[in-house]
């Protein structure tokens, strides 16, 4: 298991905007060096992340703030999801949300046999969002069952 904890507190937050580059808040290397070659095609990876979000007031009611989380395996995107500020909430109010996600990966044998697989999670937004506490974890297992 590997853990990447970018912030343990909501304050001070990290402000993001639509002009921000995707922000990486998790970077882990899962060790696969001791996996027997016969099990290298049987590796499964579980990845988990959470981030506290403060979603800004929208100056334009037609713009609904959202946040896109993307997970990469060795620089290749393997998972992406977008969390949107609920439309039922007023766009003229700040909202606070906790975004949690889980993803799985079945890495290719070549990546497993390389001895380490790097996973990164990044976040981007279409409007003003502030990240609070956030972390990224992952585990890898091999074999049948």
VMD Tcl script that builds the backbone (N, CA, C; Angstrom):
set m [mol new atoms 435]
animate dup $m
set s [atomselect $m all]
$s set {name element resname resid chain x y z} {
  {N N UNK 1 A 0.841 -1.177 0.000}
  {CA C UNK 1 A 0.000 0.000 0.000}
  {C C UNK 1 A 0.883 1.237 0.000}
  {N N UNK 2 A 0.476 2.231 -0.771}
  {CA C UNK 2 A 1.167 3.508 -0.823}
  {C C UNK 2 A 0.151 4.617 -0.577}
  {N N UNK 3 A 0.609 5.668 0.096}
  {CA C UNK 3 A -0.248 6.795 0.444}
  {C C UNK 3 A 0.426 8.084 0.005}
  {N N UNK 4 A -0.349 8.974 -0.591}
  {CA C UNK 4 A 0.120 10.309 -0.938}
  {C C UNK 4 A -0.887 11.291 -0.356}
  {N N UNK 5 A -0.482 11.997 0.688}
  {CA C UNK 5 A -1.384 12.933 1.346}
  {C C UNK 5 A -0.874 14.343 1.115}
  {N N UNK 6 A -1.543 15.049 0.234}
  {CA C UNK 6 A -1.114 16.381 -0.182}
  {C C UNK 6 A -1.464 17.440 0.857}
  {N N UNK 7 A -2.571 17.265 1.559}
  {CA C UNK 7 A -2.987 18.195 2.595}
  {C C UNK 7 A -3.846 17.471 3.611}
  {N N UNK 8 A -3.577 17.716 4.884}
  {CA C UNK 8 A -4.346 17.072 5.947}
  {C C UNK 8 A -5.392 18.004 6.533}
  {N N UNK 9 A -5.513 19.194 5.961}
  {CA C UNK 9 A -6.427 20.198 6.502}
  {C C UNK 9 A -7.127 20.940 5.364}
  {N N UNK 10 A -8.307 21.425 5.664}
  {CA C UNK 10 A -9.035 22.209 4.669}
  {C C UNK 10 A -8.467 23.620 4.521}
  {N N UNK 11 A -7.749 24.071 5.545}
  {CA C UNK 11 A -7.190 25.422 5.525}
  {C C UNK 11 A -5.683 25.385 5.644}
  {N N UNK 12 A -4.924 26.159 4.914}
  {CA C UNK 12 A -5.449 27.004 3.841}
  {C C UNK 12 A -5.785 26.143 2.622}
  {N N UNK 13 A -6.786 26.533 1.915}
  {CA C UNK 13 A -7.170 25.798 0.715}
  {C C UNK 13 A -6.288 26.152 -0.468}
  {N N UNK 14 A -6.387 25.349 -1.503}
  {CA C UNK 14 A -5.644 25.582 -2.738}
  {C C UNK 14 A -6.650 25.989 -3.808}
  {N N UNK 15 A -6.608 27.262 -4.214}
  {CA C UNK 15 A -7.564 27.781 -5.194}
  {C C UNK 15 A -7.183 27.357 -6.604}
  {N N UNK 16 A -8.174 26.855 -7.341}
  {CA C UNK 16 A -8.000 26.478 -8.744}
  {C C UNK 16 A -8.993 27.262 -9.586}
  {N N UNK 17 A -8.630 27.517 -10.824}
  {CA C UNK 17 A -9.547 28.178 -11.750}
  {C C UNK 17 A -9.461 27.477 -13.095}
  {N N UNK 18 A -10.282 27.928 -14.023}
  {CA C UNK 18 A -10.275 27.299 -15.350}
  {C C UNK 18 A -8.952 27.520 -16.070}
  {N N UNK 19 A -8.186 28.527 -15.662}
  {CA C UNK 19 A -6.892 28.763 -16.308}
  {C C UNK 19 A -5.749 28.026 -15.614}
  {N N UNK 20 A -6.057 27.342 -14.502}
  {CA C UNK 20 A -5.027 26.564 -13.806}
  {C C UNK 20 A -4.694 25.318 -14.619}
  {N N UNK 21 A -3.428 24.947 -14.601}
  {CA C UNK 21 A -3.071 23.662 -15.187}
  {C C UNK 21 A -3.645 22.579 -14.294}
  {N N UNK 22 A -3.856 21.373 -14.802}
  {CA C UNK 22 A -4.285 20.314 -13.881}
  {C C UNK 22 A -3.302 20.234 -12.714}
  {N N UNK 23 A -3.857 20.156 -11.514}
  {CA C UNK 23 A -3.048 20.103 -10.302}
  {C C UNK 23 A -2.909 18.651 -9.861}
  {N N UNK 24 A -1.689 18.197 -9.654}
  {CA C UNK 24 A -1.436 16.836 -9.172}
  {C C UNK 24 A -1.429 16.840 -7.658}
  {N N UNK 25 A -2.350 16.082 -7.053}
  {CA C UNK 25 A -2.354 16.018 -5.602}
  {C C UNK 25 A -2.014 14.627 -5.063}
  {N N UNK 26 A -1.718 13.706 -5.954}
  {CA C UNK 26 A -1.313 12.375 -5.522}
  {C C UNK 26 A -0.363 11.743 -6.511}
  {N N UNK 27 A 0.702 11.151 -5.981}
  {CA C UNK 27 A 1.727 10.516 -6.818}
  {C C UNK 27 A 2.295 9.350 -6.023}
  {N N UNK 28 A 1.975 8.137 -6.454}
  {CA C UNK 28 A 2.434 6.950 -5.726}
  {C C UNK 28 A 3.095 5.966 -6.681}
  {N N UNK 29 A 4.056 5.234 -6.164}
  {CA C UNK 29 A 4.706 4.171 -6.926}
  {C C UNK 29 A 4.416 2.848 -6.245}
  {N N UNK 30 A 3.666 1.979 -6.905}
  {CA C UNK 30 A 3.352 0.661 -6.337}
  {C C UNK 30 A 4.422 -0.332 -6.769}
  {N N UNK 31 A 5.048 -0.959 -5.788}
  {CA C UNK 31 A 6.125 -1.906 -6.043}
  {C C UNK 31 A 5.571 -3.238 -6.554}
  {N N UNK 32 A 6.132 -3.718 -7.659}
  {CA C UNK 32 A 5.724 -5.009 -8.229}
  {C C UNK 32 A 6.947 -5.899 -8.474}
  {N N UNK 33 A 8.088 -5.530 -7.907}
  {CA C UNK 33 A 9.352 -6.222 -8.185}
  {C C UNK 33 A 9.354 -7.676 -7.725}
  {N N UNK 34 A 8.635 -8.012 -6.680}
  {CA C UNK 34 A 8.667 -9.378 -6.147}
  {C C UNK 34 A 7.526 -10.254 -6.640}
  {N N UNK 35 A 6.806 -9.788 -7.637}
  {CA C UNK 35 A 5.711 -10.586 -8.173}
  {C C UNK 35 A 6.302 -11.643 -9.108}
  {N N UNK 36 A 5.922 -12.874 -8.865}
  {CA C UNK 36 A 6.413 -13.975 -9.683}
  {C C UNK 36 A 5.964 -13.781 -11.132}
  {N N UNK 37 A 6.835 -14.063 -12.102}
  {CA C UNK 37 A 6.463 -13.880 -13.512}
  {C C UNK 37 A 5.149 -14.582 -13.873}
  {N N UNK 38 A 4.882 -15.722 -13.256}
  {CA C UNK 38 A 3.639 -16.438 -13.537}
  {C C UNK 38 A 2.394 -15.696 -13.074}
  {N N UNK 39 A 2.564 -14.758 -12.142}
  {CA C UNK 39 A 1.431 -13.968 -11.641}
  {C C UNK 39 A 1.372 -12.567 -12.256}
  {N N UNK 40 A 2.304 -12.243 -13.123}
  {CA C UNK 40 A 2.383 -10.873 -13.641}
  {C C UNK 40 A 1.163 -10.464 -14.470}
  {N N UNK 41 A 0.420 -11.429 -14.985}
  {CA C UNK 41 A -0.798 -11.086 -15.726}
  {C C UNK 41 A -2.024 -11.093 -14.818}
  {N N UNK 42 A -1.804 -11.352 -13.526}
  {CA C UNK 42 A -2.912 -11.452 -12.578}
  {C C UNK 42 A -2.887 -10.335 -11.538}
  {N N UNK 43 A -2.261 -9.223 -11.864}
  {CA C UNK 43 A -2.174 -8.103 -10.922}
  {C C UNK 43 A -3.414 -7.240 -11.026}
  {N N UNK 44 A -3.924 -6.881 -9.854}
  {CA C UNK 44 A -5.075 -5.983 -9.756}
  {C C UNK 44 A -4.683 -4.842 -8.826}
  {N N UNK 45 A -5.044 -3.647 -9.193}
  {CA C UNK 45 A -4.709 -2.463 -8.418}
  {C C UNK 45 A -6.002 -1.763 -8.005}
  {N N UNK 46 A -6.078 -1.379 -6.733}
  {CA C UNK 46 A -7.199 -0.593 -6.228}
  {C C UNK 46 A -6.669 0.777 -5.834}
  {N N UNK 47 A -7.357 1.811 -6.279}
  {CA C UNK 47 A -6.940 3.192 -6.028}
  {C C UNK 47 A -8.107 3.963 -5.408}
  {N N UNK 48 A -7.787 4.797 -4.421}
  {CA C UNK 48 A -8.807 5.559 -3.707}
  {C C UNK 48 A -8.327 6.996 -3.518}
  {N N UNK 49 A -9.243 7.943 -3.624}
  {CA C UNK 49 A -8.899 9.345 -3.420}
  {C C UNK 49 A -10.085 10.062 -2.794}
  {N N UNK 50 A -9.767 11.121 -2.071}
  {CA C UNK 50 A -10.813 12.025 -1.620}
  {C C UNK 50 A -10.265 13.442 -1.668}
  {N N UNK 51 A -11.177 14.395 -1.780}
  {CA C UNK 51 A -10.809 15.807 -1.748}
  {C C UNK 51 A -11.996 16.610 -1.255}
  {N N UNK 52 A -11.724 17.502 -0.336}
  {CA C UNK 52 A -12.747 18.445 0.130}
  {C C UNK 52 A -12.786 19.586 -0.885}
  {N N UNK 53 A -13.980 19.930 -1.368}
  {CA C UNK 53 A -14.149 20.953 -2.390}
  {C C UNK 53 A -14.981 22.115 -1.864}
  {N N UNK 54 A -14.517 23.311 -2.117}
  {CA C UNK 54 A -15.321 24.509 -1.903}
  {C C UNK 54 A -15.603 25.050 -3.294}
  {N N UNK 55 A -16.869 25.031 -3.666}
  {CA C UNK 55 A -17.253 25.403 -5.027}
  {C C UNK 55 A -17.796 26.832 -5.009}
  {N N UNK 56 A -17.169 27.675 -5.828}
  {CA C UNK 56 A -17.392 29.118 -5.810}
  {C C UNK 56 A -18.781 29.512 -6.290}
  {N N UNK 57 A -19.086 30.756 -5.984}
  {CA C UNK 57 A -20.290 31.384 -6.520}
  {C C UNK 57 A -20.045 31.620 -8.009}
  {N N UNK 58 A -21.028 31.307 -8.810}
  {CA C UNK 58 A -20.891 31.481 -10.254}
  {C C UNK 58 A -21.410 32.858 -10.655}
  {N N UNK 59 A -20.528 33.658 -11.261}
  {CA C UNK 59 A -20.928 34.983 -11.739}
  {C C UNK 59 A -21.900 34.873 -12.909}
  {N N UNK 60 A -21.847 33.743 -13.603}
  {CA C UNK 60 A -22.725 33.496 -14.736}
  {C C UNK 60 A -23.573 32.271 -14.392}
  {N N UNK 61 A -24.886 32.438 -14.179}
  {CA C UNK 61 A -25.730 31.312 -13.772}
  {C C UNK 61 A -25.722 30.125 -14.733}
  {N N UNK 62 A -25.288 30.345 -15.976}
  {CA C UNK 62 A -25.252 29.228 -16.930}
  {C C UNK 62 A -23.988 28.374 -16.751}
  {N N UNK 63 A -23.024 28.873 -15.975}
  {CA C UNK 63 A -21.809 28.101 -15.704}
  {C C UNK 63 A -21.973 27.394 -14.362}
  {N N UNK 64 A -21.962 26.095 -14.409}
  {CA C UNK 64 A -22.064 25.293 -13.187}
  {C C UNK 64 A -20.675 24.750 -12.889}
  {N N UNK 65 A -20.066 25.175 -11.778}
  {CA C UNK 65 A -18.708 24.715 -11.464}
  {C C UNK 65 A -18.612 23.190 -11.403}
  {N N UNK 66 A -17.515 22.670 -11.940}
  {CA C UNK 66 A -17.255 21.238 -11.841}
  {C C UNK 66 A -15.760 20.997 -11.653}
  {N N UNK 67 A -15.451 19.790 -11.241}
  {CA C UNK 67 A -14.074 19.370 -10.999}
  {C C UNK 67 A -13.876 18.029 -11.690}
  {N N UNK 68 A -12.818 17.899 -12.474}
  {CA C UNK 68 A -12.509 16.635 -13.143}
  {C C UNK 68 A -11.269 16.023 -12.508}
  {N N UNK 69 A -11.413 14.777 -12.062}
  {CA C UNK 69 A -10.308 14.004 -11.506}
  {C C UNK 69 A -9.850 13.013 -12.569}
  {N N UNK 70 A -8.548 12.928 -12.806}
  {CA C UNK 70 A -7.994 11.984 -13.771}
  {C C UNK 70 A -6.862 11.212 -13.109}
  {N N UNK 71 A -6.888 9.889 -13.268}
  {CA C UNK 71 A -5.818 9.018 -12.745}
  {C C UNK 71 A -5.024 8.496 -13.927}
  {N N UNK 72 A -3.701 8.557 -13.794}
  {CA C UNK 72 A -2.778 8.097 -14.827}
  {C C UNK 72 A -1.958 6.919 -14.312}
  {N N UNK 73 A -1.726 5.940 -15.188}
  {CA C UNK 73 A -0.759 4.870 -14.924}
  {C C UNK 73 A 0.423 5.139 -15.844}
  {N N UNK 74 A 1.590 5.401 -15.269}
  {CA C UNK 74 A 2.787 5.665 -16.069}
  {C C UNK 74 A 2.487 6.642 -17.215}
  {N N UNK 75 A 1.819 7.734 -16.907}
  {CA C UNK 75 A 1.481 8.825 -17.824}
  {C C UNK 75 A 0.352 8.514 -18.805}
  {N N UNK 76 A -0.287 7.349 -18.675}
  {CA C UNK 76 A -1.424 6.994 -19.526}
  {C C UNK 76 A -2.704 7.130 -18.711}
  {N N UNK 77 A -3.683 7.945 -19.153}
  {CA C UNK 77 A -4.928 8.069 -18.397}
  {C C UNK 77 A -5.679 6.742 -18.367}
  {N N UNK 78 A -6.103 6.354 -17.155}
  {CA C UNK 78 A -6.865 5.103 -17.016}
  {C C UNK 78 A -8.245 5.322 -16.424}
  {N N UNK 79 A -8.482 6.520 -15.864}
  {CA C UNK 79 A -9.767 6.786 -15.207}
  {C C UNK 79 A -9.985 8.287 -15.173}
  {N N UNK 80 A -11.207 8.719 -15.459}
  {CA C UNK 80 A -11.539 10.135 -15.369}
  {C C UNK 80 A -13.008 10.269 -15.001}
  {N N UNK 81 A -13.291 11.188 -14.091}
  {CA C UNK 81 A -14.669 11.444 -13.704}
  {C C UNK 81 A -14.809 12.913 -13.350}
  {N N UNK 82 A -16.006 13.442 -13.574}
  {CA C UNK 82 A -16.266 14.849 -13.290}
  {C C UNK 82 A -17.334 14.963 -12.209}
  {N N UNK 83 A -17.007 15.743 -11.200}
  {CA C UNK 83 A -17.941 16.033 -10.111}
  {C C UNK 83 A -18.483 17.435 -10.343}
  {N N UNK 84 A -19.789 17.567 -10.418}
  {CA C UNK 84 A -20.413 18.852 -10.718}
  {C C UNK 84 A -21.148 19.376 -9.495}
  {N N UNK 85 A -21.088 20.691 -9.305}
  {CA C UNK 85 A -21.871 21.322 -8.244}
  {C C UNK 85 A -23.333 21.003 -8.520}
  {N N UNK 86 A -24.056 20.491 -7.543}
  {CA C UNK 86 A -25.457 20.126 -7.789}
  {C C UNK 86 A -26.269 21.306 -8.310}
  {N N UNK 87 A -27.009 21.076 -9.391}
  {CA C UNK 87 A -27.828 22.144 -9.973}
  {C C UNK 87 A -28.930 22.574 -9.024}
  {N N UNK 88 A -29.312 21.671 -8.114}
  {CA C UNK 88 A -30.377 22.002 -7.174}
  {C C UNK 88 A -29.928 23.057 -6.159}
  {N N UNK 89 A -28.616 23.226 -6.007}
  {CA C UNK 89 A -28.110 24.243 -5.101}
  {C C UNK 89 A -27.952 25.551 -5.851}
  {N N UNK 90 A -28.193 26.617 -5.164}
  {CA C UNK 90 A -28.094 27.937 -5.783}
  {C C UNK 90 A -26.686 28.193 -6.279}
  {N N UNK 91 A -26.592 28.696 -7.507}
  {CA C UNK 91 A -25.290 29.042 -8.062}
  {C C UNK 91 A -24.782 30.352 -7.458}
  {N N UNK 92 A -25.608 30.977 -6.610}
  {CA C UNK 92 A -25.199 32.225 -5.967}
  {C C UNK 92 A -24.713 31.984 -4.538}
  {N N UNK 93 A -24.472 30.717 -4.191}
  {CA C UNK 93 A -23.981 30.375 -2.861}
  {C C UNK 93 A -22.732 29.505 -2.967}
  {N N UNK 94 A -21.828 29.682 -2.039}
  {CA C UNK 94 A -20.668 28.791 -1.940}
  {C C UNK 94 A -21.165 27.457 -1.401}
  {N N UNK 95 A -20.693 26.357 -1.980}
  {CA C UNK 95 A -21.057 25.036 -1.466}
  {C C UNK 95 A -19.799 24.268 -1.093}
  {N N UNK 96 A -19.955 23.383 -0.140}
  {CA C UNK 96 A -18.855 22.562 0.356}
  {C C UNK 96 A -19.207 21.106 0.094}
  {N N UNK 97 A -18.314 20.406 -0.547}
  {CA C UNK 97 A -18.567 19.024 -0.927}
  {C C UNK 97 A -17.357 18.155 -0.583}
  {N N UNK 98 A -17.611 16.885 -0.357}
  {CA C UNK 98 A -16.545 15.907 -0.180}
  {C C UNK 98 A -16.634 14.941 -1.356}
  {N N UNK 99 A -15.616 14.958 -2.203}
  {CA C UNK 99 A -15.590 14.073 -3.364}
  {C C UNK 99 A -14.717 12.870 -3.027}
  {N N UNK 100 A -15.269 11.699 -3.157}
  {CA C UNK 100 A -14.521 10.462 -2.944}
  {C C UNK 100 A -14.653 9.594 -4.174}
  {N N UNK 101 A -13.574 8.924 -4.538}
  {CA C UNK 101 A -13.652 8.044 -5.696}
  {C C UNK 101 A -12.761 6.828 -5.503}
  {N N UNK 102 A -13.121 5.794 -6.207}
  {CA C UNK 102 A -12.294 4.586 -6.245}
  {C C UNK 102 A -12.208 4.131 -7.694}
  {N N UNK 103 A -11.062 3.550 -8.021}
  {CA C UNK 103 A -10.837 3.065 -9.380}
  {C C UNK 103 A -10.030 1.778 -9.291}
  {N N UNK 104 A -10.143 0.962 -10.307}
  {CA C UNK 104 A -9.360 -0.271 -10.374}
  {C C UNK 104 A -8.565 -0.279 -11.670}
  {N N UNK 105 A -7.477 -1.040 -11.652}
  {CA C UNK 105 A -6.639 -1.140 -12.845}
  {C C UNK 105 A -6.123 -2.567 -12.959}
  {N N UNK 106 A -6.019 -3.022 -14.171}
  {CA C UNK 106 A -5.406 -4.310 -14.493}
  {C C UNK 106 A -4.204 -3.978 -15.385}
  {N N UNK 107 A -3.064 -3.661 -14.754}
  {CA C UNK 107 A -1.924 -3.176 -15.535}
  {C C UNK 107 A -1.369 -4.236 -16.476}
  {N N UNK 108 A -0.806 -3.806 -17.599}
  {CA C UNK 108 A -0.199 -4.746 -18.538}
  {C C UNK 108 A 1.020 -5.425 -17.910}
  {N N UNK 109 A 1.302 -6.641 -18.368}
  {CA C UNK 109 A 2.433 -7.410 -17.851}
  {C C UNK 109 A 3.741 -6.630 -17.915}
  {N N UNK 110 A 3.964 -5.908 -18.984}
  {CA C UNK 110 A 5.223 -5.157 -19.128}
  {C C UNK 110 A 5.393 -4.157 -17.995}
  {N N UNK 111 A 4.317 -3.492 -17.594}
  {CA C UNK 111 A 4.389 -2.536 -16.487}
  {C C UNK 111 A 4.662 -3.247 -15.167}
  {N N UNK 112 A 4.027 -4.397 -14.984}
  {CA C UNK 112 A 4.231 -5.172 -13.751}
  {C C UNK 112 A 5.678 -5.650 -13.668}
  {N N UNK 113 A 6.191 -6.192 -14.747}
  {CA C UNK 113 A 7.549 -6.744 -14.746}
  {C C UNK 113 A 8.627 -5.663 -14.642}
  {N N UNK 114 A 8.252 -4.400 -14.868}
  {CA C UNK 114 A 9.218 -3.300 -14.713}
  {C C UNK 114 A 9.579 -3.074 -13.250}
  {N N UNK 115 A 8.777 -3.593 -12.335}
  {CA C UNK 115 A 9.105 -3.526 -10.907}
  {C C UNK 115 A 8.391 -2.438 -10.129}
  {N N UNK 116 A 7.884 -1.429 -10.787}
  {CA C UNK 116 A 7.132 -0.374 -10.121}
  {C C UNK 116 A 6.181 0.258 -11.118}
  {N N UNK 117 A 4.976 0.546 -10.655}
  {CA C UNK 117 A 3.979 1.215 -11.478}
  {C C UNK 117 A 3.650 2.544 -10.808}
  {N N UNK 118 A 3.751 3.614 -11.570}
  {CA C UNK 118 A 3.488 4.944 -11.032}
  {C C UNK 118 A 2.058 5.349 -11.345}
  {N N UNK 119 A 1.336 5.770 -10.303}
  {CA C UNK 119 A -0.022 6.282 -10.447}
  {C C UNK 119 A -0.062 7.720 -9.958}
  {N N UNK 120 A -0.713 8.572 -10.737}
  {CA C UNK 120 A -0.846 9.980 -10.418}
  {C C UNK 120 A -2.314 10.352 -10.542}
  {N N UNK 121 A -2.779 11.210 -9.634}
  {CA C UNK 121 A -4.125 11.767 -9.771}
  {C C UNK 121 A -4.005 13.278 -9.890}
  {N N UNK 122 A -4.746 13.832 -10.852}
  {CA C UNK 122 A -4.753 15.275 -11.038}
  {C C UNK 122 A -6.192 15.772 -11.024}
  {N N UNK 123 A -6.322 17.071 -10.825}
  {CA C UNK 123 A -7.638 17.689 -10.766}
  {C C UNK 123 A -7.606 18.979 -11.582}
  {N N UNK 124 A -8.700 19.236 -12.277}
  {CA C UNK 124 A -8.861 20.487 -13.019}
  {C C UNK 124 A -10.306 20.941 -12.841}
  {N N UNK 125 A -10.570 22.202 -13.178}
  {CA C UNK 125 A -11.914 22.743 -12.991}
  {C C UNK 125 A -12.276 23.685 -14.137}
  {N N UNK 126 A -13.551 23.902 -14.304}
  {CA C UNK 126 A -14.034 24.855 -15.303}
  {C C UNK 126 A -14.313 26.220 -14.682}
  {N N UNK 127 A -14.199 26.324 -13.366}
  {CA C UNK 127 A -14.534 27.551 -12.659}
  {C C UNK 127 A -13.818 27.542 -11.322}
  {N N UNK 128 A -14.095 28.510 -10.472}
  {CA C UNK 128 A -13.392 28.621 -9.198}
  {C C UNK 128 A -13.751 27.529 -8.202}
  {N N UNK 129 A -12.758 26.725 -7.862}
  {CA C UNK 129 A -12.912 25.677 -6.849}
  {C C UNK 129 A -11.685 25.721 -5.959}
  {N N UNK 130 A -11.893 25.519 -4.672}
  {CA C UNK 130 A -10.782 25.457 -3.731}
  {C C UNK 130 A -10.707 24.051 -3.163}
  {N N UNK 131 A -9.505 23.471 -3.221}
  {CA C UNK 131 A -9.283 22.141 -2.645}
  {C C UNK 131 A -8.909 22.287 -1.185}
  {N N UNK 132 A -9.529 21.472 -0.349}
  {CA C UNK 132 A -9.153 21.381 1.059}
  {C C UNK 132 A -8.314 20.135 1.253}
  {N N UNK 133 A -8.564 19.402 2.338}
  {CA C UNK 133 A -7.830 18.168 2.611}
  {C C UNK 133 A -7.999 17.204 1.446}
  {N N UNK 134 A -6.911 16.465 1.128}
  {CA C UNK 134 A -6.970 15.546 -0.012}
  {C C UNK 134 A -5.888 14.489 0.127}
  {N N UNK 135 A -6.212 13.293 -0.369}
  {CA C UNK 135 A -5.225 12.217 -0.345}
  {C C UNK 135 A -5.513 11.216 -1.457}
  {N N UNK 136 A -4.534 10.344 -1.693}
  {CA C UNK 136 A -4.593 9.337 -2.756}
  {C C UNK 136 A -3.862 8.111 -2.236}
  {N N UNK 137 A -4.487 6.938 -2.327}
  {CA C UNK 137 A -3.872 5.698 -1.864}
  {C C UNK 137 A -4.059 4.608 -2.899}
  {N N UNK 138 A -3.215 3.593 -2.832}
  {CA C UNK 138 A -3.332 2.476 -3.757}
  {C C UNK 138 A -2.707 1.220 -3.202}
  {N N UNK 139 A -3.250 0.086 -3.610}
  {CA C UNK 139 A -2.696 -1.223 -3.281}
  {C C UNK 139 A -2.673 -2.078 -4.527}
  {N N UNK 140 A -1.699 -2.974 -4.587}
  {CA C UNK 140 A -1.604 -3.925 -5.699}
  {C C UNK 140 A -1.552 -5.330 -5.117}
  {N N UNK 141 A -2.286 -6.249 -5.724}
  {CA C UNK 141 A -2.246 -7.662 -5.341}
  {C C UNK 141 A -2.068 -8.496 -6.596}
  {N N UNK 142 A -1.511 -9.679 -6.415}
  {CA C UNK 142 A -1.273 -10.579 -7.559}
  {C C UNK 142 A -1.729 -11.980 -7.209}
  {N N UNK 143 A -2.095 -12.737 -8.228}
  {CA C UNK 143 A -2.459 -14.129 -8.048}
  {C C UNK 143 A -3.936 -14.354 -8.263}
  {N N UNK 144 A -4.329 -15.618 -8.208}
  {CA C UNK 144 A -5.732 -15.993 -8.363}
  {C C UNK 144 A -6.468 -15.757 -7.061}
  {N N UNK 145 A -7.722 -15.373 -7.182}
  {CA C UNK 145 A -8.560 -15.254 -5.997}
  {C C UNK 145 A -8.803 -13.935 -5.525}
}
mol reanalyze $m
mol bondsrecalc $m
mol representation Tube
mol addrep $m
